[in-house]
Amino acid sequence: MAGKYDLETTTLGQLLDDPEARGIIVELVPELPGHPMIGCAKTMPAADVLKMAGGQLPRDTLEQLRTRIAAL
């Protein structure tokens, strides 16, 4: 059974609005919700934001985000 979120189409804003998803994001990337560019990033698909963050976050953190959000 697929999770309730498809990171290719679900926006970062939708994830941040969900308490469970937000909790995962805050746990793994606590600075993300307060980032100065969050307003622009909220309207983007989460997969695109993760691709852009790829150079700034450890690979294992990105994988944990993908895995844990997909499991919701």
CHARMM internal coordinates of N, CA and C (Angstrom, degrees):
IC EDIT
DIST 1 N 1 CA 1.4608
DIST 1 CA 1 C 1.5263
ANGL 1 N 1 CA 1 C 108.74
DIST 1 C 2 N 1.2997
ANGL 1 CA 1 C 2 N 115.15
DIHE 1 N 1 CA 1 C 2 N 130.06
DIST 2 N 2 CA 1.4613
ANGL 1 C 2 N 2 CA 120.60
DIHE 1 CA 1 C 2 N 2 CA -179.99
DIST 2 CA 2 C 1.5232
ANGL 2 N 2 CA 2 C 110.20
DIHE 1 C 2 N 2 CA 2 C -74.04
DIST 2 C 3 N 1.3366
ANGL 2 CA 2 C 3 N 115.28
DIHE 2 N 2 CA 2 C 3 N 152.01
DIST 3 N 3 CA 1.4533
ANGL 2 C 3 N 3 CA 120.31
DIHE 2 CA 2 C 3 N 3 CA 177.32
DIST 3 CA 3 C 1.5206
ANGL 3 N 3 CA 3 C 110.78
DIHE 2 C 3 N 3 CA 3 C -71.04
DIST 3 C 4 N 1.2992
ANGL 3 CA 3 C 4 N 115.89
DIHE 3 N 3 CA 3 C 4 N 176.41
DIST 4 N 4 CA 1.4684
ANGL 3 C 4 N 4 CA 118.93
DIHE 3 CA 3 C 4 N 4 CA -177.58
DIST 4 CA 4 C 1.5223
ANGL 4 N 4 CA 4 C 112.79
DIHE 3 C 4 N 4 CA 4 C -81.41
DIST 4 C 5 N 1.3381
ANGL 4 CA 4 C 5 N 117.86
DIHE 4 N 4 CA 4 C 5 N -7.18
DIST 5 N 5 CA 1.4547
ANGL 4 C 5 N 5 CA 120.05
DIHE 4 CA 4 C 5 N 5 CA -179.34
DIST 5 CA 5 C 1.5229
ANGL 5 N 5 CA 5 C 112.01
DIHE 4 C 5 N 5 CA 5 C -122.88
DIST 5 C 6 N 1.3146
ANGL 5 CA 5 C 6 N 115.42
DIHE 5 N 5 CA 5 C 6 N 134.51
DIST 6 N 6 CA 1.4589
ANGL 5 C 6 N 6 CA 123.10
DIHE 5 CA 5 C 6 N 6 CA 170.89
DIST 6 CA 6 C 1.5269
ANGL 6 N 6 CA 6 C 104.72
DIHE 5 C 6 N 6 CA 6 C -107.70
DIST 6 C 7 N 1.3139
ANGL 6 CA 6 C 7 N 117.06
DIHE 6 N 6 CA 6 C 7 N 111.16
DIST 7 N 7 CA 1.4623
ANGL 6 C 7 N 7 CA 120.74
DIHE 6 CA 6 C 7 N 7 CA -175.06
DIST 7 CA 7 C 1.5213
ANGL 7 N 7 CA 7 C 112.93
DIHE 6 C 7 N 7 CA 7 C -64.64
DIST 7 C 8 N 1.3122
ANGL 7 CA 7 C 8 N 117.43
DIHE 7 N 7 CA 7 C 8 N -16.98
DIST 8 N 8 CA 1.4670
ANGL 7 C 8 N 8 CA 120.80
DIHE 7 CA 7 C 8 N 8 CA 177.57
DIST 8 CA 8 C 1.5302
ANGL 8 N 8 CA 8 C 111.19
DIHE 7 C 8 N 8 CA 8 C -74.85
DIST 8 C 9 N 1.3215
ANGL 8 CA 8 C 9 N 117.07
DIHE 8 N 8 CA 8 C 9 N -26.37
DIST 9 N 9 CA 1.4710
ANGL 8 C 9 N 9 CA 119.90
DIHE 8 CA 8 C 9 N 9 CA -176.82
DIST 9 CA 9 C 1.5270
ANGL 9 N 9 CA 9 C 113.93
DIHE 8 C 9 N 9 CA 9 C -119.41
DIST 9 C 10 N 1.3206
ANGL 9 CA 9 C 10 N 117.79
DIHE 9 N 9 CA 9 C 10 N -22.86
DIST 10 N 10 CA 1.4625
ANGL 9 C 10 N 10 CA 121.64
DIHE 9 CA 9 C 10 N 10 CA 179.62
DIST 10 CA 10 C 1.5180
ANGL 10 N 10 CA 10 C 108.93
DIHE 9 C 10 N 10 CA 10 C -77.03
DIST 10 C 11 N 1.3288
ANGL 10 CA 10 C 11 N 116.41
DIHE 10 N 10 CA 10 C 11 N 131.04
DIST 11 N 11 CA 1.4664
ANGL 10 C 11 N 11 CA 119.44
DIHE 10 CA 10 C 11 N 11 CA -179.44
DIST 11 CA 11 C 1.5271
ANGL 11 N 11 CA 11 C 110.54
DIHE 10 C 11 N 11 CA 11 C -79.51
DIST 11 C 12 N 1.3124
ANGL 11 CA 11 C 12 N 114.84
DIHE 11 N 11 CA 11 C 12 N 157.91
DIST 12 N 12 CA 1.4567
ANGL 11 C 12 N 12 CA 120.04
DIHE 11 CA 11 C 12 N 12 CA 175.62
DIST 12 CA 12 C 1.5248
ANGL 12 N 12 CA 12 C 109.77
DIHE 11 C 12 N 12 CA 12 C -59.09
DIST 12 C 13 N 1.3210
ANGL 12 CA 12 C 13 N 117.27
DIHE 12 N 12 CA 12 C 13 N -37.84
DIST 13 N 13 CA 1.4592
ANGL 12 C 13 N 13 CA 121.12
DIHE 12 CA 12 C 13 N 13 CA 178.55
DIST 13 CA 13 C 1.5210
ANGL 13 N 13 CA 13 C 112.47
DIHE 12 C 13 N 13 CA 13 C -59.79
DIST 13 C 14 N 1.3310
ANGL 13 CA 13 C 14 N 116.96
DIHE 13 N 13 CA 13 C 14 N -40.99
DIST 14 N 14 CA 1.4661
ANGL 13 C 14 N 14 CA 120.52
DIHE 13 CA 13 C 14 N 14 CA 177.64
DIST 14 CA 14 C 1.5282
ANGL 14 N 14 CA 14 C 110.60
DIHE 13 C 14 N 14 CA 14 C -62.34
DIST 14 C 15 N 1.3303
ANGL 14 CA 14 C 15 N 116.35
DIHE 14 N 14 CA 14 C 15 N -40.88
DIST 15 N 15 CA 1.4647
ANGL 14 C 15 N 15 CA 119.61
DIHE 14 CA 14 C 15 N 15 CA 178.55
DIST 15 CA 15 C 1.5193
ANGL 15 N 15 CA 15 C 111.13
DIHE 14 C 15 N 15 CA 15 C -65.88
DIST 15 C 16 N 1.3242
ANGL 15 CA 15 C 16 N 116.74
DIHE 15 N 15 CA 15 C 16 N -41.99
DIST 16 N 16 CA 1.4667
ANGL 15 C 16 N 16 CA 120.04
DIHE 15 CA 15 C 16 N 16 CA -179.73
DIST 16 CA 16 C 1.5205
ANGL 16 N 16 CA 16 C 111.99
DIHE 15 C 16 N 16 CA 16 C -67.79
DIST 16 C 17 N 1.3375
ANGL 16 CA 16 C 17 N 117.58
DIHE 16 N 16 CA 16 C 17 N -23.88
DIST 17 N 17 CA 1.4599
ANGL 16 C 17 N 17 CA 121.33
DIHE 16 CA 16 C 17 N 17 CA 178.10
DIST 17 CA 17 C 1.5318
ANGL 17 N 17 CA 17 C 112.63
DIHE 16 C 17 N 17 CA 17 C -79.44
DIST 17 C 18 N 1.3313
ANGL 17 CA 17 C 18 N 116.82
DIHE 17 N 17 CA 17 C 18 N -17.05
DIST 18 N 18 CA 1.4637
ANGL 17 C 18 N 18 CA 121.67
DIHE 17 CA 17 C 18 N 18 CA 179.65
DIST 18 CA 18 C 1.5327
ANGL 18 N 18 CA 18 C 107.72
DIHE 17 C 18 N 18 CA 18 C -91.98
DIST 18 C 19 N 1.3333
ANGL 18 CA 18 C 19 N 118.36
DIHE 18 N 18 CA 18 C 19 N 120.04
DIST 19 N 19 CA 1.4664
ANGL 18 C 19 N 19 CA 120.13
DIHE 18 CA 18 C 19 N 19 CA -176.95
DIST 19 CA 19 C 1.5271
ANGL 19 N 19 CA 19 C 114.52
DIHE 18 C 19 N 19 CA 19 C -56.06
DIST 19 C 20 N 1.3322
ANGL 19 CA 19 C 20 N 117.43
DIHE 19 N 19 CA 19 C 20 N -38.69
DIST 20 N 20 CA 1.4698
ANGL 19 C 20 N 20 CA 119.69
DIHE 19 CA 19 C 20 N 20 CA 179.81
DIST 20 CA 20 C 1.5291
ANGL 20 N 20 CA 20 C 111.61
DIHE 19 C 20 N 20 CA 20 C -67.40
DIST 20 C 21 N 1.3290
ANGL 20 CA 20 C 21 N 115.68
DIHE 20 N 20 CA 20 C 21 N -47.87
DIST 21 N 21 CA 1.4668
ANGL 20 C 21 N 21 CA 120.04
DIHE 20 CA 20 C 21 N 21 CA -179.78
DIST 21 CA 21 C 1.5215
ANGL 21 N 21 CA 21 C 110.06
DIHE 20 C 21 N 21 CA 21 C -65.03
DIST 21 C 22 N 1.3194
ANGL 21 CA 21 C 22 N 116.79
DIHE 21 N 21 CA 21 C 22 N -42.59
DIST 22 N 22 CA 1.4643
ANGL 21 C 22 N 22 CA 120.20
DIHE 21 CA 21 C 22 N 22 CA 179.17
DIST 22 CA 22 C 1.5335
ANGL 22 N 22 CA 22 C 110.67
DIHE 21 C 22 N 22 CA 22 C -60.31
DIST 22 C 23 N 1.3250
ANGL 22 CA 22 C 23 N 116.64
DIHE 22 N 22 CA 22 C 23 N -40.06
DIST 23 N 23 CA 1.4541
ANGL 22 C 23 N 23 CA 120.37
DIHE 22 CA 22 C 23 N 23 CA 178.96
DIST 23 CA 23 C 1.5237
ANGL 23 N 23 CA 23 C 111.97
DIHE 22 C 23 N 23 CA 23 C -59.94
DIST 23 C 24 N 1.3255
ANGL 23 CA 23 C 24 N 116.38
DIHE 23 N 23 CA 23 C 24 N -40.38
DIST 24 N 24 CA 1.4611
ANGL 23 C 24 N 24 CA 120.86
DIHE 23 CA 23 C 24 N 24 CA 177.86
DIST 24 CA 24 C 1.5251
ANGL 24 N 24 CA 24 C 109.78
DIHE 23 C 24 N 24 CA 24 C -65.51
DIST 24 C 25 N 1.3217
ANGL 24 CA 24 C 25 N 116.55
DIHE 24 N 24 CA 24 C 25 N -45.22
DIST 25 N 25 CA 1.4676
ANGL 24 C 25 N 25 CA 121.28
DIHE 24 CA 24 C 25 N 25 CA -179.38
DIST 25 CA 25 C 1.5257
ANGL 25 N 25 CA 25 C 110.27
DIHE 24 C 25 N 25 CA 25 C -61.62
DIST 25 C 26 N 1.3175
ANGL 25 CA 25 C 26 N 116.59
DIHE 25 N 25 CA 25 C 26 N -47.30
DIST 26 N 26 CA 1.4680
ANGL 25 C 26 N 26 CA 120.86
DIHE 25 CA 25 C 26 N 26 CA -178.41
DIST 26 CA 26 C 1.5312
ANGL 26 N 26 CA 26 C 110.93
DIHE 25 C 26 N 26 CA 26 C -64.89
DIST 26 C 27 N 1.3246
ANGL 26 CA 26 C 27 N 116.80
DIHE 26 N 26 CA 26 C 27 N -37.15
DIST 27 N 27 CA 1.4649
ANGL 26 C 27 N 27 CA 119.99
DIHE 26 CA 26 C 27 N 27 CA 178.55
DIST 27 CA 27 C 1.5290
ANGL 27 N 27 CA 27 C 111.52
DIHE 26 C 27 N 27 CA 27 C -64.41
DIST 27 C 28 N 1.3335
ANGL 27 CA 27 C 28 N 116.64
DIHE 27 N 27 CA 27 C 28 N -44.14
DIST 28 N 28 CA 1.4623
ANGL 27 C 28 N 28 CA 121.01
DIHE 27 CA 27 C 28 N 28 CA -173.81
DIST 28 CA 28 C 1.5279
ANGL 28 N 28 CA 28 C 113.86
DIHE 27 C 28 N 28 CA 28 C -89.57
DIST 28 C 29 N 1.3381
ANGL 28 CA 28 C 29 N 116.58
DIHE 28 N 28 CA 28 C 29 N -31.96
DIST 29 N 29 CA 1.4720
ANGL 28 C 29 N 29 CA 121.20
DIHE 28 CA 28 C 29 N 29 CA -178.62
DIST 29 CA 29 C 1.5317
ANGL 29 N 29 CA 29 C 107.86
DIHE 28 C 29 N 29 CA 29 C -138.07
DIST 29 C 30 N 1.3336
ANGL 29 CA 29 C 30 N 116.53
DIHE 29 N 29 CA 29 C 30 N 71.84
DIST 30 N 30 CA 1.4722
ANGL 29 C 30 N 30 CA 120.01
DIHE 29 CA 29 C 30 N 30 CA -172.59
DIST 30 CA 30 C 1.5236
ANGL 30 N 30 CA 30 C 114.84
DIHE 29 C 30 N 30 CA 30 C -59.47
DIST 30 C 31 N 1.3166
ANGL 30 CA 30 C 31 N 117.87
DIHE 30 N 30 CA 30 C 31 N -25.37
DIST 31 N 31 CA 1.4572
ANGL 30 C 31 N 31 CA 120.09
DIHE 30 CA 30 C 31 N 31 CA -178.73
DIST 31 CA 31 C 1.5352
ANGL 31 N 31 CA 31 C 113.60
DIHE 30 C 31 N 31 CA 31 C -80.56
DIST 31 C 32 N 1.3176
ANGL 31 CA 31 C 32 N 118.08
DIHE 31 N 31 CA 31 C 32 N -12.18
DIST 32 N 32 CA 1.4672
ANGL 31 C 32 N 32 CA 120.71
DIHE 31 CA 31 C 32 N 32 CA -174.67
DIST 32 CA 32 C 1.5276
ANGL 32 N 32 CA 32 C 114.24
DIHE 31 C 32 N 32 CA 32 C -61.58
DIST 32 C 33 N 1.3405
ANGL 32 CA 32 C 33 N 120.05
DIHE 32 N 32 CA 32 C 33 N -51.83
DIST 33 N 33 CA 1.4684
ANGL 32 C 33 N 33 CA 118.57
DIHE 32 CA 32 C 33 N 33 CA -177.13
DIST 33 CA 33 C 1.5321
ANGL 33 N 33 CA 33 C 114.58
DIHE 32 C 33 N 33 CA 33 C -58.97
DIST 33 C 34 N 1.3210
ANGL 33 CA 33 C 34 N 118.53
DIHE 33 N 33 CA 33 C 34 N -26.54
DIST 34 N 34 CA 1.4630
ANGL 33 C 34 N 34 CA 121.46
DIHE 33 CA 33 C 34 N 34 CA -179.75
DIST 34 CA 34 C 1.5183
ANGL 34 N 34 CA 34 C 114.23
DIHE 33 C 34 N 34 CA 34 C -99.90
DIST 34 C 35 N 1.3235
ANGL 34 CA 34 C 35 N 117.11
DIHE 34 N 34 CA 34 C 35 N 6.35
DIST 35 N 35 CA 1.4681
ANGL 34 C 35 N 35 CA 121.14
DIHE 34 CA 34 C 35 N 35 CA -177.90
DIST 35 CA 35 C 1.5284
ANGL 35 N 35 CA 35 C 110.16
DIHE 34 C 35 N 35 CA 35 C -62.73
DIST 35 C 36 N 1.3396
ANGL 35 CA 35 C 36 N 118.28
DIHE 35 N 35 CA 35 C 36 N 141.14
DIST 36 N 36 CA 1.4625
ANGL 35 C 36 N 36 CA 121.38
DIHE 35 CA 35 C 36 N 36 CA -178.14
DIST 36 CA 36 C 1.5415
ANGL 36 N 36 CA 36 C 114.34
DIHE 35 C 36 N 36 CA 36 C -59.13
DIST 36 C 37 N 1.3248
ANGL 36 CA 36 C 37 N 117.98
DIHE 36 N 36 CA 36 C 37 N -25.09
DIST 37 N 37 CA 1.4655
ANGL 36 C 37 N 37 CA 121.03
DIHE 36 CA 36 C 37 N 37 CA -179.22
DIST 37 CA 37 C 1.5295
ANGL 37 N 37 CA 37 C 113.32
DIHE 36 C 37 N 37 CA 37 C -96.44
DIST 37 C 38 N 1.3246
ANGL 37 CA 37 C 38 N 117.29
DIHE 37 N 37 CA 37 C 38 N 10.46
DIST 38 N 38 CA 1.4624
ANGL 37 C 38 N 38 CA 120.52
DIHE 37 CA 37 C 38 N 38 CA -175.24
DIST 38 CA 38 C 1.5278
ANGL 38 N 38 CA 38 C 112.10
DIHE 37 C 38 N 38 CA 38 C -61.11
DIST 38 C 39 N 1.3136
ANGL 38 CA 38 C 39 N 117.78
DIHE 38 N 38 CA 38 C 39 N -32.89
DIST 39 N 39 CA 1.4619
ANGL 38 C 39 N 39 CA 120.49
DIHE 38 CA 38 C 39 N 39 CA 179.86
DIST 39 CA 39 C 1.5175
ANGL 39 N 39 CA 39 C 112.34
DIHE 38 C 39 N 39 CA 39 C -58.54
DIST 39 C 40 N 1.3061
ANGL 39 CA 39 C 40 N 116.90
DIHE 39 N 39 CA 39 C 40 N -43.48
DIST 40 N 40 CA 1.4699
ANGL 39 C 40 N 40 CA 121.87
DIHE 39 CA 39 C 40 N 40 CA 177.58
DIST 40 CA 40 C 1.5218
ANGL 40 N 40 CA 40 C 110.86
DIHE 39 C 40 N 40 CA 40 C -72.41
DIST 40 C 41 N 1.3154
ANGL 40 CA 40 C 41 N 116.90
DIHE 40 N 40 CA 40 C 41 N -41.71
DIST 41 N 41 CA 1.4620
ANGL 40 C 41 N 41 CA 121.25
DIHE 40 CA 40 C 41 N 41 CA -175.30
DIST 41 CA 41 C 1.5259
ANGL 41 N 41 CA 41 C 112.53
DIHE 40 C 41 N 41 CA 41 C -68.60
DIST 41 C 42 N 1.3248
ANGL 41 CA 41 C 42 N 117.94
DIHE 41 N 41 CA 41 C 42 N -27.01
DIST 42 N 42 CA 1.4644
ANGL 41 C 42 N 42 CA 121.01
DIHE 41 CA 41 C 42 N 42 CA -178.31
DIST 42 CA 42 C 1.5207
ANGL 42 N 42 CA 42 C 112.94
DIHE 41 C 42 N 42 CA 42 C -60.24
DIST 42 C 43 N 1.3108
ANGL 42 CA 42 C 43 N 117.89
DIHE 42 N 42 CA 42 C 43 N -28.04
DIST 43 N 43 CA 1.4676
ANGL 42 C 43 N 43 CA 121.13
DIHE 42 CA 42 C 43 N 43 CA -177.33
DIST 43 CA 43 C 1.5263
ANGL 43 N 43 CA 43 C 112.64
DIHE 42 C 43 N 43 CA 43 C -88.99
DIST 43 C 44 N 1.3207
ANGL 43 CA 43 C 44 N 116.65
DIHE 43 N 43 CA 43 C 44 N -4.42
DIST 44 N 44 CA 1.4638
ANGL 43 C 44 N 44 CA 121.30
DIHE 43 CA 43 C 44 N 44 CA -177.50
DIST 44 CA 44 C 1.5296
ANGL 44 N 44 CA 44 C 110.72
DIHE 43 C 44 N 44 CA 44 C -93.11
DIST 44 C 45 N 1.3460
ANGL 44 CA 44 C 45 N 116.54
DIHE 44 N 44 CA 44 C 45 N 149.99
DIST 45 N 45 CA 1.4687
ANGL 44 C 45 N 45 CA 118.19
DIHE 44 CA 44 C 45 N 45 CA 173.05
DIST 45 CA 45 C 1.5267
ANGL 45 N 45 CA 45 C 109.62
DIHE 44 C 45 N 45 CA 45 C -58.30
DIST 45 C 46 N 1.3208
ANGL 45 CA 45 C 46 N 116.18
DIHE 45 N 45 CA 45 C 46 N 140.86
DIST 46 N 46 CA 1.4609
ANGL 45 C 46 N 46 CA 121.28
DIHE 45 CA 45 C 46 N 46 CA -177.10
DIST 46 CA 46 C 1.5260
ANGL 46 N 46 CA 46 C 111.73
DIHE 45 C 46 N 46 CA 46 C -57.47
DIST 46 C 47 N 1.3316
ANGL 46 CA 46 C 47 N 117.79
DIHE 46 N 46 CA 46 C 47 N -36.52
DIST 47 N 47 CA 1.4704
ANGL 46 C 47 N 47 CA 120.61
DIHE 46 CA 46 C 47 N 47 CA 179.83
DIST 47 CA 47 C 1.5254
ANGL 47 N 47 CA 47 C 110.91
DIHE 46 C 47 N 47 CA 47 C -61.43
DIST 47 C 48 N 1.3244
ANGL 47 CA 47 C 48 N 117.68
DIHE 47 N 47 CA 47 C 48 N -37.47
DIST 48 N 48 CA 1.4662
ANGL 47 C 48 N 48 CA 121.13
DIHE 47 CA 47 C 48 N 48 CA 178.62
DIST 48 CA 48 C 1.5292
ANGL 48 N 48 CA 48 C 110.88
DIHE 47 C 48 N 48 CA 48 C -67.47
DIST 48 C 49 N 1.3183
ANGL 48 CA 48 C 49 N 116.46
DIHE 48 N 48 CA 48 C 49 N -40.17
DIST 49 N 49 CA 1.4709
ANGL 48 C 49 N 49 CA 120.51
DIHE 48 CA 48 C 49 N 49 CA 178.50
DIST 49 CA 49 C 1.5325
ANGL 49 N 49 CA 49 C 109.28
DIHE 48 C 49 N 49 CA 49 C -64.28
DIST 49 C 50 N 1.3229
ANGL 49 CA 49 C 50 N 116.78
DIHE 49 N 49 CA 49 C 50 N -42.02
DIST 50 N 50 CA 1.4675
ANGL 49 C 50 N 50 CA 120.13
DIHE 49 CA 49 C 50 N 50 CA 179.36
DIST 50 CA 50 C 1.5279
ANGL 50 N 50 CA 50 C 110.81
DIHE 49 C 50 N 50 CA 50 C -64.45
DIST 50 C 51 N 1.3196
ANGL 50 CA 50 C 51 N 117.32
DIHE 50 N 50 CA 50 C 51 N -37.93
DIST 51 N 51 CA 1.4643
ANGL 50 C 51 N 51 CA 120.01
DIHE 50 CA 50 C 51 N 51 CA 177.46
DIST 51 CA 51 C 1.5311
ANGL 51 N 51 CA 51 C 110.32
DIHE 50 C 51 N 51 CA 51 C -63.49
DIST 51 C 52 N 1.3239
ANGL 51 CA 51 C 52 N 116.59
DIHE 51 N 51 CA 51 C 52 N -42.94
DIST 52 N 52 CA 1.4610
ANGL 51 C 52 N 52 CA 120.80
DIHE 51 CA 51 C 52 N 52 CA 179.74
DIST 52 CA 52 C 1.5309
ANGL 52 N 52 CA 52 C 110.81
DIHE 51 C 52 N 52 CA 52 C -65.78
DIST 52 C 53 N 1.3183
ANGL 52 CA 52 C 53 N 116.93
DIHE 52 N 52 CA 52 C 53 N -33.98
DIST 53 N 53 CA 1.4615
ANGL 52 C 53 N 53 CA 121.36
DIHE 52 CA 52 C 53 N 53 CA -178.40
DIST 53 CA 53 C 1.5209
ANGL 53 N 53 CA 53 C 112.29
DIHE 52 C 53 N 53 CA 53 C -81.22
DIST 53 C 54 N 1.3189
ANGL 53 CA 53 C 54 N 116.65
DIHE 53 N 53 CA 53 C 54 N -7.96
DIST 54 N 54 CA 1.4524
ANGL 53 C 54 N 54 CA 121.43
DIHE 53 CA 53 C 54 N 54 CA -175.32
DIST 54 CA 54 C 1.5127
ANGL 54 N 54 CA 54 C 114.84
DIHE 53 C 54 N 54 CA 54 C -50.92
DIST 54 C 55 N 1.3112
ANGL 54 CA 54 C 55 N 117.93
DIHE 54 N 54 CA 54 C 55 N -37.49
DIST 55 N 55 CA 1.4533
ANGL 54 C 55 N 55 CA 120.34
DIHE 54 CA 54 C 55 N 55 CA 179.85
DIST 55 CA 55 C 1.5156
ANGL 55 N 55 CA 55 C 113.91
DIHE 54 C 55 N 55 CA 55 C -80.85
DIST 55 C 56 N 1.3220
ANGL 55 CA 55 C 56 N 116.69
DIHE 55 N 55 CA 55 C 56 N -10.10
DIST 56 N 56 CA 1.4566
ANGL 55 C 56 N 56 CA 120.83
DIHE 55 CA 55 C 56 N 56 CA -175.80
DIST 56 CA 56 C 1.5260
ANGL 56 N 56 CA 56 C 113.32
DIHE 55 C 56 N 56 CA 56 C -108.48
DIST 56 C 57 N 1.3266
ANGL 56 CA 56 C 57 N 116.33
DIHE 56 N 56 CA 56 C 57 N -12.35
DIST 57 N 57 CA 1.4604
ANGL 56 C 57 N 57 CA 120.08
DIHE 56 CA 56 C 57 N 57 CA -178.71
DIST 57 CA 57 C 1.5207
ANGL 57 N 57 CA 57 C 109.65
DIHE 56 C 57 N 57 CA 57 C -123.06
DIST 57 C 58 N 1.3213
ANGL 57 CA 57 C 58 N 116.85
DIHE 57 N 57 CA 57 C 58 N 147.28
DIST 58 N 58 CA 1.4624
ANGL 57 C 58 N 58 CA 119.26
DIHE 57 CA 57 C 58 N 58 CA 175.97
DIST 58 CA 58 C 1.5317
ANGL 58 N 58 CA 58 C 110.95
DIHE 57 C 58 N 58 CA 58 C -61.65
DIST 58 C 59 N 1.3073
ANGL 58 CA 58 C 59 N 115.43
DIHE 58 N 58 CA 58 C 59 N 145.16
DIST 59 N 59 CA 1.4669
ANGL 58 C 59 N 59 CA 120.86
DIHE 58 CA 58 C 59 N 59 CA -178.68
DIST 59 CA 59 C 1.5288
ANGL 59 N 59 CA 59 C 111.60
DIHE 58 C 59 N 59 CA 59 C -55.39
DIST 59 C 60 N 1.3347
ANGL 59 CA 59 C 60 N 117.45
DIHE 59 N 59 CA 59 C 60 N -40.05
DIST 60 N 60 CA 1.4660
ANGL 59 C 60 N 60 CA 119.37
DIHE 59 CA 59 C 60 N 60 CA -178.14
DIST 60 CA 60 C 1.5330
ANGL 60 N 60 CA 60 C 111.64
DIHE 59 C 60 N 60 CA 60 C -66.64
DIST 60 C 61 N 1.3266
ANGL 60 CA 60 C 61 N 117.51
DIHE 60 N 60 CA 60 C 61 N -32.04
DIST 61 N 61 CA 1.4681
ANGL 60 C 61 N 61 CA 120.64
DIHE 60 CA 60 C 61 N 61 CA 176.55
DIST 61 CA 61 C 1.5223
ANGL 61 N 61 CA 61 C 109.97
DIHE 60 C 61 N 61 CA 61 C -66.49
DIST 61 C 62 N 1.3243
ANGL 61 CA 61 C 62 N 117.44
DIHE 61 N 61 CA 61 C 62 N -44.13
DIST 62 N 62 CA 1.4691
ANGL 61 C 62 N 62 CA 121.41
DIHE 61 CA 61 C 62 N 62 CA 177.73
DIST 62 CA 62 C 1.5229
ANGL 62 N 62 CA 62 C 110.65
DIHE 61 C 62 N 62 CA 62 C -60.77
DIST 62 C 63 N 1.3225
ANGL 62 CA 62 C 63 N 117.01
DIHE 62 N 62 CA 62 C 63 N -43.04
DIST 63 N 63 CA 1.4631
ANGL 62 C 63 N 63 CA 120.64
DIHE 62 CA 62 C 63 N 63 CA 179.82
DIST 63 CA 63 C 1.5243
ANGL 63 N 63 CA 63 C 111.23
DIHE 62 C 63 N 63 CA 63 C -64.98
DIST 63 C 64 N 1.3307
ANGL 63 CA 63 C 64 N 116.71
DIHE 63 N 63 CA 63 C 64 N -40.58
DIST 64 N 64 CA 1.4702
ANGL 63 C 64 N 64 CA 119.99
DIHE 63 CA 63 C 64 N 64 CA 177.69
DIST 64 CA 64 C 1.5207
ANGL 64 N 64 CA 64 C 110.62
DIHE 63 C 64 N 64 CA 64 C -62.10
DIST 64 C 65 N 1.3290
ANGL 64 CA 64 C 65 N 116.56
DIHE 64 N 64 CA 64 C 65 N -43.10
DIST 65 N 65 CA 1.4672
ANGL 64 C 65 N 65 CA 119.89
DIHE 64 CA 64 C 65 N 65 CA 177.63
DIST 65 CA 65 C 1.5239
ANGL 65 N 65 CA 65 C 110.46
DIHE 64 C 65 N 65 CA 65 C -58.72
DIST 65 C 66 N 1.3170
ANGL 65 CA 65 C 66 N 116.49
DIHE 65 N 65 CA 65 C 66 N -51.27
DIST 66 N 66 CA 1.4737
ANGL 65 C 66 N 66 CA 120.50
DIHE 65 CA 65 C 66 N 66 CA -179.17
DIST 66 CA 66 C 1.5312
ANGL 66 N 66 CA 66 C 111.33
DIHE 65 C 66 N 66 CA 66 C -58.54
DIST 66 C 67 N 1.2991
ANGL 66 CA 66 C 67 N 115.99
DIHE 66 N 66 CA 66 C 67 N -47.86
DIST 67 N 67 CA 1.4655
ANGL 66 C 67 N 67 CA 120.92
DIHE 66 CA 66 C 67 N 67 CA -176.52
DIST 67 CA 67 C 1.5244
ANGL 67 N 67 CA 67 C 112.05
DIHE 66 C 67 N 67 CA 67 C -64.83
DIST 67 C 68 N 1.3123
ANGL 67 CA 67 C 68 N 115.96
DIHE 67 N 67 CA 67 C 68 N -47.43
DIST 68 N 68 CA 1.4698
ANGL 67 C 68 N 68 CA 119.58
DIHE 67 CA 67 C 68 N 68 CA -175.66
DIST 68 CA 68 C 1.5282
ANGL 68 N 68 CA 68 C 112.51
DIHE 67 C 68 N 68 CA 68 C -71.63
DIST 68 C 69 N 1.3327
ANGL 68 CA 68 C 69 N 117.72
DIHE 68 N 68 CA 68 C 69 N -37.30
DIST 69 N 69 CA 1.4749
ANGL 68 C 69 N 69 CA 119.92
DIHE 68 CA 68 C 69 N 69 CA 176.69
DIST 69 CA 69 C 1.5233
ANGL 69 N 69 CA 69 C 109.32
DIHE 68 C 69 N 69 CA 69 C -67.35
DIST 69 C 70 N 1.3268
ANGL 69 CA 69 C 70 N 117.18
DIHE 69 N 69 CA 69 C 70 N -42.30
DIST 70 N 70 CA 1.4624
ANGL 69 C 70 N 70 CA 120.78
DIHE 69 CA 69 C 70 N 70 CA 179.82
DIST 70 CA 70 C 1.5258
ANGL 70 N 70 CA 70 C 111.93
DIHE 69 C 70 N 70 CA 70 C -62.81
DIST 70 C 71 N 1.3277
ANGL 70 CA 70 C 71 N 117.10
DIHE 70 N 70 CA 70 C 71 N -27.20
DIST 71 N 71 CA 1.4647
ANGL 70 C 71 N 71 CA 120.90
DIHE 70 CA 70 C 71 N 71 CA -178.89
DIST 71 CA 71 C 1.5194
ANGL 71 N 71 CA 71 C 113.27
DIHE 70 C 71 N 71 CA 71 C -79.61
DIST 71 C 72 N 1.3059
ANGL 71 CA 71 C 72 N 118.48
DIHE 71 N 71 CA 71 C 72 N -9.85
DIST 72 N 72 CA 1.4776
ANGL 71 C 72 N 72 CA 120.41
DIHE 71 CA 71 C 72 N 72 CA -179.29
DIST 72 CA 72 C 1.5154
ANGL 72 N 72 CA 72 C 110.90
DIHE 71 C 72 N 72 CA 72 C -67.94
END
COOR INIT
IC SEED 1 N 1 CA 1 C
IC BUILD
